[in-house]
Structure formats: C-alpha cells, structure tokens
C-alpha cells in the first residue's frame, strides 16, 4: 500500500469547484466564537460540495487569518454570506422551501441515524454557540431537530466535529444509492 501524492488526488480547481453541482445543504452558524471552528466548517463544506454557509450574529467572517489556518483556502471556494439575525435567516430559508433543521438536543428530536432525507429537498442545518447551542427561539421556528446520539458522560461535541458528523451522514443519504 502506498500513500497517494497530492498531485494524484485529482482535486478540483477553485473555478471547477464553483461550477460544480452542489450538495443541497446550507450550513447556518449562529454566534460561533471559535475562529478555528468556523474554518473547520468551511473545510468540511468544501470537501462535500456544500451549497453555502450562512454566518450569523457574532460569527466571524473571512478574510481572517485565524479562520484561514483551519479552512486552508476553503473560504475561497465555498459560498458564504453574513447576517446579523439567525431568526430572519431561518424564516427566509423556509420561504424558499428549504427544510430547516436545528442540530440540537430537544424534545422530539430525531436521532441522526434515523433521519430520512427526501432527495428532492434542500436542507439547512443550524448549528449554535459552543456553550449555549442553538437558541430556543431558533429551535422553535425550525422545521425539525436532529440529535447526534452520545453515550458517554459528556453531552456535547465540538461544533466542527458535530458539523462533520451531520454533513457526512446527510451527504451519504443524499448521494447513495443513486
């Protein structure tokens, strides 16, 4: 077994990435404090051809040296926008017929492994603050909530880890089997 060289990986150029069909997922980051978490979400979004990221509230925006450290250029490929108010963002997405899903532990949440996608729909995944999670106000207006099951003594995951887990799971469900 031989590790592949970067030149063998057939990576897309920035131009090719922007022209590519995107996975029908929008990531909404609300009040994310860690610039490294923001950068990591950009990098994950690049890996899975996510449509765009919407940064809300205090969530920092590119260009930013600390975001760039973990994004490794993904801020140049993944479309993004910033809005102050996450509630307005969610309402606007719903008007566009995007299914809005908070990633949070709530009554009546659906465990990630049990969540069934409809391949003709577009989804927005709302991730909240590292300490407080998705606000109750945002949870209340989302179309639903997905929960990542956890079995240990801790009941939370890092935002970038949570985004990676959920995006990978939904990416698989949306793309396979064809």
N, C-alpha and C positions, 0 to 999 in steps of 0.2 A: 504494500500500500504506500502511495506517495502523496504527500500534501500538494495540492494544486497551487500554482503560482497565480498571482492576481491577474496576469495577462491571459490566463486560461479560463477565467470565470465568465467571460462574455457579458460584462456589466454594461448597462445602458449609459449612453451619454446623457447629459442634462437635457439636451434637446429631445432625444428619443424618449426620455422619461416623461417629459411634459406632453408629448404627443400620444403616449400610451393610453390604452383604455384603463381606467382606474377601478379599483375595488370600491363598491358602493358603500363606503364607510366614511363618515366625518367624525373626527375626534374633537370634542369640546373640552378644553382645560379651563377650569374655573378656580381662580385665586391660588394658582400653584406658585409656591415660594421658591422652590429649588430650581436654579437655572440648569443644573445638571439633569434633573428630571425632565425639564422641558426639552433639552437637547436630546435626551434618550428617546422621548416620544417622537421627535422628528425623525430620528434614525430608524426606529421601528416602522414609522409611517412610510418612509422611503422603501424599506425592504419589502413591504406588502402592497405597494402602489395605492396607498390611501388617497382618497379624493382631495381632502384638505383638513387642516387643523384650524379650529377657531379658538383663539386665546382670549380669555375673558378676565375682567377685573384687574387684579394686581399681577397677573401672569405676565412676565417679561416677554418682550418681542425681539426678534432678530433685527438688525445685526447686533450681536452681543458676544464678546469674547468667551464668556463662561458657557453660554449655550453652544457655541461653536465647538468647544472642547469635546462634548459628547455627541453632538449632531454630525460632526465630521463632514460638513458640506450639505447635509440633507435640508438645511434651510434654503438652499438654492434650488432644490428640486420639488419639494412638497409645497403646494399652495397653502397659504395661511392668511388669516386676517385677524384683527383685534377689535373687540367690542367691550365696552365697559360693563354692560348688564347681561348676565347669563340668562335671566328670565326672558328678556326680549329675544335673545338668540334662539332659545328653545321654542318660543311662540312662533317666530319667523320660520324655523325649520318645519314645524308642524303645519304651517300654512302651505309650505312647499311639498307636503305629503311625505316628509321624511319621518320615519319612526324614531322617536327619541327615547333613549334608554339610559337611565342612571346606573352607574356601576357602584352599587351600594348595598349594605345590609339593611333590609327593611322588611316589614310585614308583607307577606305575599310576593316576595322576590322569587325569581326563577333561578335555580342553580344553573350556572353556565353550561354544564354538560347536558342539561335538559332543554335549553333554549333552542327552539326550532326557527330557522330562518326561512323567509319567503324570498326566493331568488329574484323576484321582480321588484323588490322593495329596496329603498335606500335607508340606511341606518345612521343615526348619530349617537355616539357613545359619550356620555357626560361623566367626566372624572373630576372629583373635587379636591379641595385643600388637603394637604398632607396630614393635618391634625384633625380637622373637623369634617372631612369628607364632603360629599355633595350636600348642599344646603337643603333643609326641609322644604323650603319654598320651591327649589328646583325639582326635588323629588316629586312633589305634589303635582307639578304640571307635566312631568314626563309621561310618555305612553306606557312605560313599564320600568322594571328594575331587574338587573341581572346581578347575581351574587356569585362570587368565586368561593366555593366551599373551602373551609380551612379547618383542620383537625387538631392543631396544636394549642398551646396556651395563649398565643397571640391571635388577635382577631383583626389584623390589618396587614396589608402588604404595601410596599413602596409603590408610589403612583406609577413609576416607569415599569416596574415589574407587573403590576395589575394591567396596564395598557398592553404590554407584550403578550400576556396570557390571553386576554379577551380578544385582541386583534387576531392573533394566530388562530384561535378557535373559530371565530366568525369567518376569517379568510378561508379556512378549510371547508366550512359548511357552505359558503357561497360559491366555492370553486370546484369541489369534488363531491360526489361524482358528477361529471358533466351531463 
